[in-house]
Amino acid sequence: MSEIDPQHAIHDIGGLSRFRCTPVERDEAPPDGFGKRVDALRQVLAAKKLMTVDELRRCIEAIPEPEYFALTYYERWLTSIGTLMVEKGIVKAEDIA
Amino acid sequence: MSVPLLAPGDRVLVKDDWPEFRGPAHIRTPHYLRGKPGRVVRVLGGFANPEDLAFARPAPKRVLYHVVFERPPLWHEGEAGDDVLVEIFEHWLQPVPAERQAA
C-alpha cells in the first residue's frame, strides 16, 4: 500500500515514516472551560440518545489530516459532534457554520 | 460470543480488504497489516464489533485475538525476531491452509 494515502482515517498511521520521531504528547491537563462545555454537550446528546462515544470517535477520525492536527483535542470533539448532528439531520450544516 | 474458530499458534492471513475505500466505514484493522501473515497468540474474548458501533448499528460480539507479526517485512526496519502484536477481530482473519503452514 502506498505510504501516503489520504483515505486512511487519521487513527491508522502506524508505521508511516512521516510520523516518525514526533514527540509523544504528554499533555494530560484537565479540560478547560471550553473542554468542559463540549463534554457537557456530548453528555446531553448521549442522554437524549442522539449520539454515542463510538460515533464520536468515528467522526473525530474522519477529520482530514491537516484540519485534524490544527485542532485542539476538544475542538476535534466539537467538530465531530457537529458532523454527527448534520449526518442525523438534527441540525443543518449552515446552522453551525 | 461465538466459539473462537482460531487457537493460539494458528497461522493466519489478514484479509486484504479495504472497506474504507468503498464507502463510509470505521475500521480498526491497521492498513499496514492487510494481506499480511501472522500467528495467533491468544484469544482475548468477545467484543461488540466497533465497525457497527461507530454507526450506532446493532453490534454483535466478535472474537478478538492477539496476533503477532514479524516486524521487518511490515515496515522494512528492525531485526529478525522483532515483532508487532496487534488486536484483530476474527472476521478479518483467514486461516492459512495446512499445506502452506508446513512450508
N, CA and C atoms of all chains as a GROMACS GRO file, in nm:
protein
  600
    1MET      N    1   0.086  -0.120   0.000
    1MET     CA    2   0.000   0.000   0.000
    1MET      C    3   0.088   0.123   0.000
    2SER      N    4   0.043   0.225  -0.068
    2SER     CA    5   0.126   0.343  -0.078
    2SER      C    6   0.142   0.410   0.058
    3GLU      N    7   0.252   0.476   0.074
    3GLU     CA    8   0.284   0.539   0.202
    3GLU      C    9   0.187   0.652   0.235
    4ILE      N   10   0.158   0.734   0.136
    4ILE     CA   11   0.070   0.847   0.162
    4ILE      C   12  -0.064   0.820   0.096
    5ASP      N   13  -0.159   0.789   0.179
    5ASP     CA   14  -0.290   0.758   0.126
    5ASP      C   15  -0.391   0.836   0.207
    6PRO      N   16  -0.440   0.948   0.153
    6PRO     CA   17  -0.524   1.036   0.232
    6PRO      C   18  -0.654   0.973   0.275
    7GLN      N   19  -0.688   0.858   0.217
    7GLN     CA   20  -0.816   0.798   0.254
    7GLN      C   21  -0.808   0.717   0.382
    8HIS      N   22  -0.688   0.692   0.431
    8HIS     CA   23  -0.680   0.627   0.562
    8HIS      C   24  -0.731   0.722   0.668
    9ALA      N   25  -0.814   0.670   0.756
    9ALA     CA   26  -0.856   0.753   0.869
    9ALA      C   27  -0.732   0.787   0.953
   10ILE      N   28  -0.741   0.899   1.022
   10ILE     CA   29  -0.623   0.956   1.087
   10ILE      C   30  -0.572   0.872   1.204
   11HIS      N   31  -0.653   0.779   1.254
   11HIS     CA   32  -0.602   0.694   1.362
   11HIS      C   33  -0.510   0.586   1.307
   12ASP      N   34  -0.517   0.563   1.176
   12ASP     CA   35  -0.449   0.446   1.117
   12ASP      C   36  -0.315   0.489   1.058
   13ILE      N   37  -0.225   0.538   1.144
   13ILE     CA   38  -0.099   0.593   1.094
   13ILE      C   39   0.022   0.511   1.139
   14GLY      N   40  -0.002   0.395   1.196
   14GLY     CA   41   0.110   0.312   1.241
   14GLY      C   42   0.207   0.284   1.128
   15GLY      N   43   0.335   0.299   1.155
   15GLY     CA   44   0.437   0.264   1.057
   15GLY      C   45   0.460   0.366   0.949
   16LEU      N   46   0.384   0.475   0.946
   16LEU     CA   47   0.406   0.576   0.841
   16LEU      C   48   0.526   0.662   0.880
   17SER      N   49   0.624   0.665   0.789
   17SER     CA   50   0.752   0.727   0.826
   17SER      C   51   0.738   0.877   0.849
   18ARG      N   52   0.636   0.940   0.788
   18ARG     CA   53   0.626   1.085   0.808
   18ARG      C   54   0.584   1.120   0.950
   19PHE      N   55   0.541   1.020   1.027
   19PHE     CA   56   0.507   1.047   1.167
   19PHE      C   57   0.614   0.997   1.262
   20ARG      N   58   0.725   0.952   1.208
   20ARG     CA   59   0.831   0.903   1.296
   20ARG      C   60   0.900   1.018   1.367
   21CYS      N   61   0.949   0.988   1.485
   21CYS     CA   62   1.031   1.082   1.560
   21CYS      C   63   0.954   1.208   1.600
   22THR      N   64   0.822   1.203   1.597
   22THR     CA   65   0.747   1.315   1.652
   22THR      C   66   0.728   1.287   1.801
   23PRO      N   67   0.743   1.391   1.882
   23PRO     CA   68   0.737   1.367   2.026
   23PRO      C   69   0.600   1.317   2.071
   24VAL      N   70   0.604   1.235   2.173
   24VAL     CA   71   0.480   1.188   2.234
   24VAL      C   72   0.418   1.303   2.312
   25GLU      N   73   0.288   1.326   2.289
   25GLU     CA   74   0.221   1.432   2.364
   25GLU      C   75   0.197   1.384   2.507
   26ARG      N   76   0.242   1.462   2.602
   26ARG     CA   77   0.222   1.425   2.742
   26ARG      C   78   0.134   1.526   2.813
   27ASP      N   79   0.053   1.594   2.733
   27ASP     CA   80  -0.037   1.696   2.787
   27ASP      C   81  -0.160   1.628   2.847
   28GLU      N   82  -0.155   1.608   2.975
   28GLU     CA   83  -0.267   1.544   3.042
   28GLU      C   84  -0.342   1.645   3.129
   29ALA      N   85  -0.335   1.773   3.092
   29ALA     CA   86  -0.401   1.876   3.172
   29ALA      C   87  -0.551   1.852   3.173
   30PRO      N   88  -0.618   1.883   3.282
   30PRO     CA   89  -0.763   1.868   3.286
   30PRO      C   90  -0.828   1.963   3.186
   31PRO      N   91  -0.950   1.931   3.140
   31PRO     CA   92  -1.015   2.016   3.041
   31PRO      C   93  -1.039   2.156   3.094
   32ASP      N   94  -1.023   2.254   3.007
   32ASP     CA   95  -1.054   2.393   3.044
   32ASP      C   96  -1.205   2.415   3.030
   33GLY      N   97  -1.247   2.540   3.047
   33GLY     CA   98  -1.390   2.570   3.040
   33GLY      C   99  -1.453   2.528   2.908
   34PHE      N  100  -1.381   2.553   2.799
   34PHE     CA  101  -1.432   2.513   2.668
   34PHE      C  102  -1.448   2.362   2.660
   35GLY      N  103  -1.344   2.290   2.705
   35GLY     CA  104  -1.349   2.144   2.700
   35GLY      C  105  -1.463   2.089   2.783
   36LYS      N  106  -1.485   2.148   2.899
   36LYS     CA  107  -1.594   2.101   2.985
   36LYS      C  108  -1.731   2.124   2.919
   37ARG      N  109  -1.743   2.238   2.849
   37ARG     CA  110  -1.872   2.265   2.782
   37ARG      C  111  -1.895   2.167   2.668
   38VAL      N  112  -1.787   2.137   2.595
   38VAL     CA  113  -1.800   2.040   2.486
   38VAL      C  114  -1.839   1.904   2.541
   39ASP      N  115  -1.776   1.864   2.651
   39ASP     CA  116  -1.809   1.734   2.709
   39ASP      C  117  -1.951   1.734   2.763
   40ALA      N  118  -1.994   1.847   2.821
   40ALA     CA  119  -2.132   1.857   2.869
   40ALA      C  120  -2.230   1.840   2.753
   41LEU      N  121  -2.198   1.904   2.641
   41LEU     CA  122  -2.283   1.892   2.522
   41LEU      C  123  -2.291   1.745   2.478
   42ARG      N  124  -2.174   1.681   2.476
   42ARG     CA  125  -2.171   1.539   2.437
   42ARG      C  126  -2.257   1.455   2.530
   43GLN      N  127  -2.247   1.483   2.661
   43GLN     CA  128  -2.324   1.404   2.758
   43GLN      C  129  -2.474   1.426   2.742
   44VAL      N  130  -2.513   1.551   2.717
   44VAL     CA  131  -2.656   1.579   2.698
   44VAL      C  132  -2.707   1.507   2.574
   45LEU      N  133  -2.631   1.513   2.465
   45LEU     CA  134  -2.674   1.447   2.341
   45LEU      C  135  -2.678   1.295   2.358
   46ALA      N  136  -2.584   1.241   2.437
   46ALA     CA  137  -2.585   1.096   2.463
   46ALA      C  138  -2.707   1.059   2.547
   47ALA      N  139  -2.738   1.142   2.649
   47ALA     CA  140  -2.853   1.113   2.735
   47ALA      C  141  -2.983   1.117   2.655
   48LYS      N  142  -2.984   1.201   2.552
   48LYS     CA  143  -3.103   1.210   2.466
   48LYS      C  144  -3.099   1.105   2.355
   49LYS      N  145  -3.003   1.015   2.360
   49LYS     CA  146  -2.989   0.906   2.262
   49LYS      C  147  -2.964   0.958   2.121
   50LEU      N  148  -2.899   1.074   2.112
   50LEU     CA  149  -2.872   1.131   1.980
   50LEU      C  150  -2.732   1.095   1.931
   51MET      N  151  -2.646   1.045   2.018
   51MET     CA  152  -2.512   1.004   1.973
   51MET      C  153  -2.448   0.913   2.077
   52THR      N  154  -2.346   0.838   2.032
   52THR     CA  155  -2.268   0.754   2.122
   52THR      C  156  -2.120   0.794   2.112
   53VAL      N  157  -2.041   0.748   2.209
   53VAL     CA  158  -1.898   0.779   2.201
   53VAL      C  159  -1.832   0.708   2.083
   54ASP      N  160  -1.889   0.596   2.042
   54ASP     CA  161  -1.833   0.526   1.926
   54ASP      C  162  -1.853   0.607   1.798
   55GLU      N  163  -1.969   0.670   1.788
   55GLU     CA  164  -1.992   0.759   1.674
   55GLU      C  165  -1.901   0.881   1.683
   56LEU      N  166  -1.885   0.932   1.805
   56LEU     CA  167  -1.795   1.047   1.826
   56LEU      C  168  -1.656   1.014   1.772
   57ARG      N  169  -1.608   0.894   1.809
   57ARG     CA  170  -1.473   0.854   1.767
   57ARG      C  171  -1.465   0.843   1.614
   58ARG      N  172  -1.565   0.786   1.554
   58ARG     CA  173  -1.562   0.772   1.407
   58ARG      C  174  -1.547   0.908   1.340
   59CYS      N  175  -1.625   1.005   1.386
   59CYS     CA  176  -1.622   1.135   1.318
   59CYS      C  177  -1.500   1.218   1.357
   60ILE      N  178  -1.439   1.188   1.472
   60ILE     CA  179  -1.310   1.251   1.502
   60ILE      C  180  -1.205   1.198   1.402
   61GLU      N  181  -1.205   1.067   1.382
   61GLU     CA  182  -1.102   1.007   1.298
   61GLU      C  183  -1.126   1.034   1.150
   62ALA      N  184  -1.244   1.084   1.117
   62ALA     CA  185  -1.272   1.118   0.977
   62ALA      C  186  -1.231   1.261   0.943
   63ILE      N  187  -1.185   1.336   1.043
   63ILE     CA  188  -1.140   1.474   1.016
   63ILE      C  189  -1.016   1.467   0.926
   64PRO      N  190  -1.015   1.541   0.816
   64PRO     CA  191  -0.899   1.536   0.726
   64PRO      C  192  -0.770   1.576   0.800
   65GLU      N  193  -0.661   1.514   0.759
   65GLU     CA  194  -0.535   1.528   0.834
   65GLU      C  195  -0.494   1.672   0.864
   66PRO      N  196  -0.493   1.763   0.768
   66PRO     CA  197  -0.446   1.900   0.800
   66PRO      C  198  -0.532   1.966   0.907
   67GLU      N  199  -0.663   1.947   0.895
   67GLU     CA  200  -0.754   2.006   0.994
   67GLU      C  201  -0.737   1.937   1.129
   68TYR      N  202  -0.722   1.806   1.124
   68TYR     CA  203  -0.708   1.728   1.248
   68TYR      C  204  -0.594   1.782   1.334
   69PHE      N  205  -0.480   1.804   1.272
   69PHE     CA  206  -0.364   1.846   1.350
   69PHE      C  207  -0.368   1.996   1.384
   70ALA      N  208  -0.458   2.071   1.321
   70ALA     CA  209  -0.472   2.212   1.354
   70ALA      C  210  -0.569   2.234   1.470
   71LEU      N  211  -0.648   2.133   1.501
   71LEU     CA  212  -0.749   2.148   1.605
   71LEU      C  213  -0.698   2.098   1.739
   72THR      N  214  -0.748   2.157   1.848
   72THR     CA  215  -0.717   2.104   1.980
   72THR      C  216  -0.807   1.982   2.006
   73TYR      N  217  -0.778   1.916   2.116
   73TYR     CA  218  -0.848   1.791   2.150
   73TYR      C  219  -1.000   1.811   2.151
   74TYR      N  220  -1.046   1.910   2.226
   74TYR     CA  221  -1.192   1.928   2.236
   74TYR      C  222  -1.250   1.997   2.113
   75GLU      N  223  -1.168   2.069   2.038
   75GLU     CA  224  -1.217   2.120   1.909
   75GLU      C  225  -1.246   2.003   1.814
   76ARG      N  226  -1.168   1.896   1.824
   76ARG     CA  227  -1.196   1.777   1.743
   76ARG      C  228  -1.330   1.717   1.785
   77TRP      N  229  -1.352   1.711   1.915
   77TRP     CA  230  -1.481   1.660   1.965
   77TRP      C  231  -1.596   1.743   1.909
   78LEU      N  232  -1.582   1.875   1.917
   78LEU     CA  233  -1.691   1.961   1.874
   78LEU      C  234  -1.715   1.948   1.723
   79THR      N  235  -1.605   1.936   1.648
   79THR     CA  236  -1.618   1.914   1.504
   79THR      C  237  -1.694   1.785   1.477
   80SER      N  238  -1.658   1.681   1.551
   80SER     CA  239  -1.723   1.551   1.534
   80SER      C  240  -1.871   1.558   1.570
   81ILE      N  241  -1.902   1.624   1.681
   81ILE     CA  242  -2.042   1.637   1.724
   81ILE      C  243  -2.122   1.709   1.616
   82GLY      N  244  -2.064   1.816   1.560
   82GLY     CA  245  -2.133   1.888   1.453
   82GLY      C  246  -2.157   1.800   1.332
   83THR      N  247  -2.055   1.723   1.293
   83THR     CA  248  -2.069   1.631   1.179
   83THR      C  249  -2.182   1.532   1.203
   84LEU      N  250  -2.186   1.478   1.325
   84LEU     CA  251  -2.288   1.377   1.358
   84LEU      C  252  -2.428   1.438   1.354
   85MET      N  253  -2.442   1.557   1.409
   85MET     CA  254  -2.576   1.618   1.414
   85MET      C  255  -2.626   1.652   1.275
   86VAL      N  256  -2.534   1.692   1.186
   86VAL     CA  257  -2.573   1.717   1.047
   86VAL      C  258  -2.607   1.584   0.979
   87GLU      N  259  -2.523   1.482   1.004
   87GLU     CA  260  -2.544   1.350   0.944
   87GLU      C  261  -2.682   1.295   0.981
   88LYS      N  262  -2.723   1.322   1.105
   88LYS     CA  263  -2.851   1.268   1.154
   88LYS      C  264  -2.968   1.361   1.123
   89GLY      N  265  -2.939   1.474   1.059
   89GLY     CA  266  -3.047   1.564   1.021
   89GLY      C  267  -3.104   1.644   1.137
   90ILE      N  268  -3.030   1.652   1.248
   90ILE     CA  269  -3.080   1.725   1.365
   90ILE      C  270  -3.055   1.875   1.351
   91VAL      N  271  -2.942   1.909   1.289
   91VAL     CA  272  -2.919   2.050   1.255
   91VAL      C  273  -2.875   2.055   1.109
   92LYS      N  274  -2.885   2.174   1.051
   92LYS     CA  275  -2.838   2.193   0.914
   92LYS      C  276  -2.695   2.245   0.919
   93ALA      N  277  -2.617   2.207   0.819
   93ALA     CA  278  -2.476   2.247   0.817
   93ALA      C  279  -2.462   2.399   0.830
   94GLU      N  280  -2.551   2.474   0.764
   94GLU     CA  281  -2.537   2.620   0.768
   94GLU      C  282  -2.567   2.676   0.907
   95ASP      N  283  -2.642   2.600   0.988
   95ASP     CA  284  -2.675   2.650   1.122
   95ASP      C  285  -2.554   2.650   1.216
   96ILE      N  286  -2.456   2.565   1.187
   96ILE     CA  287  -2.341   2.558   1.278
   96ILE      C  288  -2.213   2.606   1.210
   97ALA      N  289  -2.226   2.661   1.091
   97ALA     CA  290  -2.108   2.708   1.019
   97ALA      C  291  -2.051   2.832   1.089
   98MET      N  292  -2.078  -1.441   2.285
   98MET     CA  293  -1.964  -1.458   2.194
   98MET      C  294  -1.972  -1.594   2.130
   99SER      N  295  -1.945  -1.597   2.001
   99SER     CA  296  -1.941  -1.727   1.934
   99SER      C  297  -1.811  -1.798   1.970
  100VAL      N  298  -1.809  -1.926   1.944
  100VAL     CA  299  -1.691  -2.007   1.977
  100VAL      C  300  -1.575  -1.963   1.887
  101PRO      N  301  -1.457  -1.939   1.943
  101PRO     CA  302  -1.344  -1.898   1.859
  101PRO      C  303  -1.310  -2.005   1.755
  102LEU      N  304  -1.291  -1.961   1.630
  102LEU     CA  305  -1.256  -2.054   1.524
  102LEU      C  306  -1.105  -2.076   1.517
  103LEU      N  307  -1.030  -1.990   1.583
  103LEU     CA  308  -0.885  -1.997   1.577
  103LEU      C  309  -0.830  -2.020   1.717
  104ALA      N  310  -0.708  -2.073   1.722
  104ALA     CA  311  -0.645  -2.105   1.851
  104ALA      C  312  -0.501  -2.054   1.850
  105PRO      N  313  -0.444  -2.033   1.970
  105PRO     CA  314  -0.305  -1.990   1.975
  105PRO      C  315  -0.215  -2.082   1.892
  106GLY      N  316  -0.125  -2.021   1.816
  106GLY     CA  317  -0.035  -2.096   1.730
  106GLY      C  318  -0.080  -2.104   1.586
  107ASP      N  319  -0.210  -2.079   1.561
  107ASP     CA  320  -0.260  -2.088   1.424
  107ASP      C  321  -0.197  -1.980   1.336
  108ARG      N  322  -0.156  -2.020   1.217
  108ARG     CA  323  -0.107  -1.924   1.117
  108ARG      C  324  -0.227  -1.862   1.048
  109VAL      N  325  -0.225  -1.734   1.035
  109VAL     CA  326  -0.338  -1.664   0.974
  109VAL      C  327  -0.289  -1.561   0.874
  110LEU      N  328  -0.385  -1.519   0.791
  110LEU     CA  329  -0.360  -1.413   0.694
  110LEU      C  330  -0.466  -1.306   0.720
  111VAL      N  331  -0.422  -1.182   0.735
  111VAL     CA  332  -0.518  -1.073   0.749
  111VAL      C  333  -0.580  -1.047   0.612
  112LYS      N  334  -0.710  -1.033   0.607
  112LYS     CA  335  -0.776  -1.013   0.479
  112LYS      C  336  -0.723  -0.886   0.411
  113ASP      N  337  -0.701  -0.898   0.281
  113ASP     CA  338  -0.655  -0.784   0.202
  113ASP      C  339  -0.779  -0.710   0.153
  114ASP      N  340  -0.849  -0.649   0.245
  114ASP     CA  341  -0.977  -0.587   0.216
  114ASP      C  342  -0.971  -0.440   0.257
  115TRP      N  343  -1.039  -0.355   0.182
  115TRP     CA  344  -1.031  -0.210   0.205
  115TRP      C  345  -1.170  -0.147   0.204
  116PRO      N  346  -1.252  -0.182   0.304
  116PRO     CA  347  -1.389  -0.132   0.306
  116PRO      C  348  -1.396   0.020   0.310
  117GLU      N  349  -1.294   0.084   0.367
  117GLU     CA  350  -1.299   0.231   0.378
  117GLU      C  351  -1.294   0.299   0.241
  118PHE      N  352  -1.251   0.225   0.139
  118PHE     CA  353  -1.248   0.284   0.005
  118PHE      C  354  -1.378   0.260  -0.071
  119ARG      N  355  -1.468   0.181  -0.013
  119ARG     CA  356  -1.595   0.151  -0.079
  119ARG      C  357  -1.709   0.238  -0.028
  120GLY      N  358  -1.685   0.310   0.081
  120GLY     CA  359  -1.791   0.391   0.137
  120GLY      C  360  -1.764   0.418   0.283
  121PRO      N  361  -1.859   0.479   0.352
  121PRO     CA  362  -1.837   0.510   0.493
  121PRO      C  363  -1.805   0.383   0.572
  122ALA      N  364  -1.697   0.387   0.647
  122ALA     CA  365  -1.657   0.270   0.724
  122ALA      C  366  -1.573   0.316   0.842
  123HIS      N  367  -1.563   0.228   0.939
  123HIS     CA  368  -1.483   0.257   1.058
  123HIS      C  369  -1.408   0.129   1.090
  124ILE      N  370  -1.282   0.123   1.052
  124ILE     CA  371  -1.205   0.000   1.055
  124ILE      C  372  -1.093   0.012   1.157
  125ARG      N  373  -1.082  -0.089   1.245
  125ARG     CA  374  -0.977  -0.088   1.346
  125ARG      C  375  -0.856  -0.173   1.303
  126THR      N  376  -0.869  -0.246   1.193
  126THR     CA  377  -0.757  -0.328   1.147
  126THR      C  378  -0.658  -0.237   1.074
  127PRO      N  379  -0.535  -0.225   1.124
  127PRO     CA  380  -0.440  -0.131   1.063
  127PRO      C  381  -0.417  -0.161   0.915
  128HIS      N  382  -0.402  -0.054   0.837
  128HIS     CA  383  -0.384  -0.072   0.693
  128HIS      C  384  -0.258  -0.152   0.661
  129TYR      N  385  -0.153  -0.136   0.747
  129TYR     CA  386  -0.025  -0.200   0.714
  129TYR      C  387  -0.025  -0.351   0.737
  130LEU      N  388  -0.136  -0.403   0.791
  130LEU     CA  389  -0.145  -0.548   0.812
  130LEU      C  390  -0.231  -0.619   0.709
  131ARG      N  391  -0.299  -0.543   0.626
  131ARG     CA  392  -0.391  -0.607   0.530
  131ARG      C  393  -0.310  -0.697   0.435
  132GLY      N  394  -0.352  -0.821   0.429
  132GLY     CA  395  -0.285  -0.916   0.341
  132GLY      C  396  -0.160  -0.980   0.398
  133LYS      N  397  -0.128  -0.948   0.525
  133LYS     CA  398  -0.002  -0.996   0.583
  133LYS      C  399  -0.023  -1.122   0.667
  134PRO      N  400   0.078  -1.209   0.670
  134PRO     CA  401   0.069  -1.330   0.752
  134PRO      C  402   0.110  -1.304   0.896
  135GLY      N  403   0.041  -1.370   0.987
  135GLY     CA  404   0.074  -1.359   1.128
  135GLY      C  405   0.041  -1.489   1.200
  136ARG      N  406   0.050  -1.484   1.332
  136ARG     CA  407   0.025  -1.604   1.412
  136ARG      C  408  -0.059  -1.564   1.534
  137VAL      N  409  -0.163  -1.642   1.558
  137VAL     CA  410  -0.249  -1.615   1.675
  137VAL      C  411  -0.171  -1.642   1.804
  138VAL      N  412  -0.176  -1.547   1.896
  138VAL     CA  413  -0.108  -1.563   2.024
  138VAL      C  414  -0.208  -1.601   2.132
  139ARG      N  415  -0.321  -1.532   2.137
  139ARG     CA  416  -0.422  -1.566   2.237
  139ARG      C  417  -0.559  -1.514   2.195
  140VAL      N  418  -0.661  -1.580   2.252
  140VAL     CA  419  -0.798  -1.534   2.235
  140VAL      C  420  -0.826  -1.432   2.346
  141LEU      N  421  -0.873  -1.315   2.308
  141LEU     CA  422  -0.897  -1.210   2.406
  141LEU      C  423  -1.041  -1.208   2.454
  142GLY      N  424  -1.132  -1.269   2.379
  142GLY     CA  425  -1.271  -1.272   2.420
  142GLY      C  426  -1.361  -1.213   2.313
  143GLY      N  427  -1.487  -1.196   2.348
  143GLY     CA  428  -1.584  -1.143   2.253
  143GLY      C  429  -1.612  -0.996   2.283
  144PHE      N  430  -1.612  -0.915   2.179
  144PHE     CA  431  -1.634  -0.771   2.195
  144PHE      C  432  -1.727  -0.723   2.084
  145ALA      N  433  -1.814  -0.627   2.120
  145ALA     CA  434  -1.904  -0.570   2.021
  145ALA      C  435  -1.822  -0.514   1.905
  146ASN      N  436  -1.867  -0.541   1.785
  146ASN     CA  437  -1.792  -0.503   1.666
  146ASN      C  438  -1.787  -0.350   1.651
  147PRO      N  439  -1.669  -0.290   1.661
  147PRO     CA  440  -1.660  -0.144   1.652
  147PRO      C  441  -1.703  -0.090   1.516
  148GLU      N  442  -1.697  -0.176   1.412
  148GLU     CA  443  -1.738  -0.131   1.279
  148GLU      C  444  -1.887  -0.099   1.276
  149ASP      N  445  -1.965  -0.167   1.362
  149ASP     CA  446  -2.108  -0.138   1.375
  149ASP      C  447  -2.133  -0.031   1.480
  150LEU      N  448  -2.064  -0.040   1.593
  150LEU     CA  449  -2.084   0.057   1.700
  150LEU      C  450  -2.065   0.200   1.649
  151ALA      N  451  -1.969   0.219   1.561
  151ALA     CA  452  -1.936   0.353   1.514
  151ALA      C  453  -2.049   0.416   1.434
  152PHE      N  454  -2.144   0.333   1.388
  152PHE     CA  455  -2.259   0.385   1.314
  152PHE      C  456  -2.388   0.363   1.393
  153ALA      N  457  -2.374   0.333   1.524
  153ALA     CA  458  -2.489   0.309   1.611
  153ALA      C  459  -2.580   0.199   1.557
  154ARG      N  460  -2.519   0.101   1.492
  154ARG     CA  461  -2.594  -0.015   1.445
  154ARG      C  462  -2.589  -0.124   1.552
  155PRO      N  463  -2.682  -0.219   1.549
  155PRO     CA  464  -2.667  -0.336   1.638
  155PRO      C  465  -2.529  -0.398   1.616
  156ALA      N  466  -2.459  -0.426   1.725
  156ALA     CA  467  -2.320  -0.468   1.714
  156ALA      C  468  -2.297  -0.602   1.784
  157PRO      N  469  -2.320  -0.711   1.712
  157PRO     CA  470  -2.295  -0.842   1.773
  157PRO      C  471  -2.148  -0.858   1.812
  158LYS      N  472  -2.127  -0.938   1.917
  158LYS     CA  473  -1.990  -0.960   1.963
  158LYS      C  474  -1.913  -1.044   1.863
  159ARG      N  475  -1.788  -1.006   1.843
  159ARG     CA  476  -1.698  -1.082   1.757
  159ARG      C  477  -1.578  -1.122   1.842
  160VAL      N  478  -1.515  -1.232   1.802
  160VAL     CA  479  -1.398  -1.279   1.876
  160VAL      C  480  -1.277  -1.194   1.839
  161LEU      N  481  -1.207  -1.148   1.943
  161LEU     CA  482  -1.088  -1.066   1.923
  161LEU      C  483  -0.965  -1.148   1.963
  162TYR      N  484  -0.859  -1.134   1.886
  162TYR     CA  485  -0.735  -1.209   1.911
  162TYR      C  486  -0.616  -1.115   1.924
  163HIS      N  487  -0.516  -1.161   1.995
  163HIS     CA  488  -0.382  -1.104   1.980
  163HIS      C  489  -0.313  -1.182   1.868
  164VAL      N  490  -0.266  -1.110   1.768
  164VAL     CA  491  -0.196  -1.173   1.656
  164VAL      C  492  -0.058  -1.108   1.646
  165VAL      N  493   0.044  -1.190   1.630
  165VAL     CA  494   0.180  -1.137   1.621
  165VAL      C  495   0.231  -1.146   1.478
  166PHE      N  496   0.305  -1.044   1.437
  166PHE     CA  497   0.360  -1.034   1.301
  166PHE      C  498   0.509  -1.007   1.310
  167GLU      N  499   0.583  -1.058   1.213
  167GLU     CA  500   0.725  -1.021   1.204
  167GLU      C  501   0.733  -0.874   1.163
  168ARG      N  502   0.818  -0.800   1.228
  168ARG     CA  503   0.822  -0.657   1.201
  168ARG      C  504   0.896  -0.617   1.072
  169PRO      N  505   1.013  -0.676   1.043
  169PRO     CA  506   1.087  -0.627   0.924
  169PRO      C  507   1.005  -0.629   0.794
  170PRO      N  508   0.925  -0.733   0.765
  170PRO     CA  509   0.851  -0.729   0.638
  170PRO      C  510   0.743  -0.621   0.636
  171LEU      N  511   0.695  -0.580   0.754
  171LEU     CA  512   0.588  -0.480   0.757
  171LEU      C  513   0.641  -0.341   0.727
  172TRP      N  514   0.747  -0.305   0.796
  172TRP     CA  515   0.790  -0.166   0.796
  172TRP      C  516   0.932  -0.150   0.740
  173HIS      N  517   0.990  -0.259   0.693
  173HIS     CA  518   1.125  -0.253   0.636
  173HIS      C  519   1.224  -0.194   0.736
  174GLU      N  520   1.207  -0.230   0.859
  174GLU     CA  521   1.304  -0.189   0.961
  174GLU      C  522   1.296  -0.292   1.073
  175GLY      N  523   1.396  -0.285   1.160
  175GLY     CA  524   1.402  -0.380   1.270
  175GLY      C  525   1.484  -0.501   1.233
  176GLU      N  526   1.508  -0.586   1.334
  176GLU     CA  527   1.591  -0.704   1.314
  176GLU      C  528   1.505  -0.829   1.322
  177ALA      N  529   1.560  -0.939   1.269
  177ALA     CA  530   1.490  -1.066   1.278
  177ALA      C  531   1.457  -1.093   1.425
  178GLY      N  532   1.336  -1.133   1.451
  178GLY     CA  533   1.292  -1.156   1.589
  178GLY      C  534   1.210  -1.041   1.644
  179ASP      N  535   1.224  -0.921   1.583
  179ASP     CA  536   1.136  -0.812   1.623
  179ASP      C  537   0.994  -0.842   1.575
  180ASP      N  538   0.898  -0.807   1.657
  180ASP     CA  539   0.762  -0.835   1.613
  180ASP      C  540   0.667  -0.723   1.652
  181VAL      N  541   0.546  -0.736   1.606
  181VAL     CA  542   0.439  -0.639   1.632
  181VAL      C  543   0.318  -0.720   1.676
  182LEU      N  544   0.261  -0.684   1.791
  182LEU     CA  545   0.146  -0.755   1.846
  182LEU      C  546   0.023  -0.665   1.832
  183VAL      N  547  -0.079  -0.716   1.766
  183VAL     CA  548  -0.197  -0.633   1.735
  183VAL      C  549  -0.325  -0.709   1.768
  184GLU      N  550  -0.425  -0.636   1.816
  184GLU     CA  551  -0.557  -0.693   1.840
  184GLU      C  552  -0.635  -0.691   1.709
  185ILE      N  553  -0.682  -0.808   1.667
  185ILE     CA  554  -0.756  -0.817   1.540
  185ILE      C  555  -0.879  -0.905   1.559
  186PHE      N  556  -0.990  -0.862   1.501
  186PHE     CA  557  -1.113  -0.939   1.509
  186PHE      C  558  -1.110  -1.056   1.412
  187GLU      N  559  -1.183  -1.162   1.453
  187GLU     CA  560  -1.184  -1.286   1.375
  187GLU      C  561  -1.228  -1.265   1.230
  188HIS      N  562  -1.324  -1.175   1.208
  188HIS     CA  563  -1.375  -1.161   1.071
  188HIS      C  564  -1.273  -1.095   0.978
  189TRP      N  565  -1.159  -1.055   1.034
  189TRP     CA  566  -1.051  -1.002   0.949
  189TRP      C  567  -0.943  -1.107   0.924
  190LEU      N  568  -0.959  -1.226   0.979
  190LEU     CA  569  -0.852  -1.328   0.972
  190LEU      C  570  -0.896  -1.448   0.890
  191GLN      N  571  -0.803  -1.499   0.810
  191GLN     CA  572  -0.825  -1.621   0.735
  191GLN      C  573  -0.720  -1.722   0.780
  192PRO      N  574  -0.762  -1.846   0.806
  192PRO     CA  575  -0.659  -1.946   0.838
  192PRO      C  576  -0.572  -1.973   0.716
  193VAL      N  577  -0.444  -1.994   0.738
  193VAL     CA  578  -0.354  -2.033   0.628
  193VAL      C  579  -0.370  -2.183   0.609
  194PRO      N  580  -0.392  -2.227   0.484
  194PRO     CA  581  -0.411  -2.371   0.459
  194PRO      C  582  -0.295  -2.453   0.515
  195ALA      N  583  -0.328  -2.575   0.560
  195ALA     CA  584  -0.230  -2.659   0.628
  195ALA      C  585  -0.107  -2.683   0.543
  196GLU      N  586  -0.127  -2.701   0.409
  196GLU     CA  587  -0.010  -2.732   0.326
  196GLU      C  588   0.087  -2.615   0.321
  197ARG      N  589   0.034  -2.493   0.336
  197ARG     CA  590   0.124  -2.378   0.337
  197ARG      C  591   0.189  -2.362   0.474
  198GLN      N  592   0.121  -2.410   0.578
  198GLN     CA  593   0.180  -2.399   0.711
  198GLN      C  594   0.303  -2.486   0.724
  199ALA      N  595   0.300  -2.601   0.651
  199ALA     CA  596   0.412  -2.694   0.661
  199ALA      C  597   0.536  -2.636   0.594
  200ALA      N  598   0.515  -2.545   0.497
  200ALA     CA  599   0.628  -2.493   0.420
  200ALA      C  600   0.716  -2.404   0.506
   0.00000   0.00000   0.00000
